[in-house]
Amino acid sequence: MGITLRKDPIDLFFSAVTAVAACSVIAIILGIVFVLIRESSLAIGKFGFFAFLTSTDWNPVTESFGAATTIFGTIVTTVLALVIAVPTAIGIAIFVTEVAPDFLKGPIGIAIELLAAIPSIIYGMWGLFTLAPIMANHIEPALQSTVGRLPLIGILFEGTPMGIDLFTASVILSIMIIPFTASIARDSFNLTPAVVKESAYGIGATKWEVVKNIVLPYSKVGVFGGVVLSLGRALGETMAVAFVLGNSHKITSSLLDAAATITVTLANEFTEADSDVYLSSLFYLALVLFLMSFIVLAIAKFFLLRAEKRYGR
C-alpha cells in the first residue's frame, strides 16, 4: 500500500520563491544582452564584428570607431594588476594564517576587509593626488634607470614618466583586488586540517615546507577561486582607473604611456555622444566587455572545475 506524502503549503511557497529568484538571474542576464545588442545594432551593421575588434581608430568627428585600443588597455591593466596583486595577496594570507602571532591576526584581517569596502572613487582620487606624483617622481624614474636599461624589457619603460599611465592604473587596480584574493586565500588556508600540519611539524618539516607542501596544495582550488573573483573585479573597474589612465586611444609598447580601457571610455564619453553611431558604438563596446568577461570567467570556471575533480580524486 503506497504512502502519499502531503506537501506543506509553506514548503511549496518556499520552493516557488527560490525558483523565481534563481530564474530571475538568468532573465536579468538575457535582458542585459538583449538591450546591448539592440542598442549597438547600428554600429554592428556599420562596422561589423572583426573589423570593430581590430580597428584602432576612435574618431567621433568622422564617426569611425574601433575597439582594439580599449581592449588592449583593458587586458594590459588587468593582467598587470593580477601579476602584482596575486603574489602579494597570497603572501598576506600566508602571514595571517601561518606566521603572525594571534594578537596581529585580527587587526590585519580587519584591515584587509576595510580595503575591500573603500569606494573606487576614493581609490581614484588617492591615485591621482598621491600615488601618481610618487610614481612620476620616484618609482618610474627608478625603474627606467634599472630594469629600463635591460634589453627587450627596457621598451616597457620608455617615455617621460607622468604618473598618469598604464602602470599607475595597474597598481591602483592591484591594490583594489588584493583584499578579495587575500580574504578568500586566508579562509582557504584555514580549512587545512590542523592534524595534517601538526603531523608535518612532528616529522621535522619547517614552516616553509608545511606551507609549500601541505597548505598551498590543499587550498589551491579556493585560492584560484579568489583569483577569478579578483579578475572579474579588475575587468569591470571604472572610476579608479579613469583618474589615472589618461584616456588616450592608442596601442603603446610602454607602460608609462596613457591609454584607455572599455570602462573608462564608457564613463568618459557617454555624455559626449552626440550622434546615433557614436552612441551605438559605445553600446557596442559595452557588449564587447560583457562578452570578454563572460568568456574569461567561463574559461576560469572550466579550469576550476577540472581542478576540483582532480583534487577530489
Secondary structure, 3 states (H helix, E strand, C coil): CCCCCCCCHHHHHHHHHHHHHHHHHHHHHHHHHHHHHHHCHHHHHHHCCHHHHHCCCEECCCCEECCHHHHHHHHHHHHHHHHHHHHHHHHHHHHHHHHCCHHHHHHHHHHHHHHHHCCHHHHHHHHHHHHHHHHHHHHHHHHHHCHHHCCCHHHHHCCCCCCCCHHHHHHHHHHHHHHHHHHHHHHHHHCCCHHHHHHHHHCCCCHHHHHHHHHHHHHHHHHHHHHHHHHHHHHHCCHHHHHHHECCCCCCCCCCCCECCHHHHHHHHHHHCCCHHHHHHHHHHHHHHHHHHHHHHHHHHHHHHHHHHHHHC
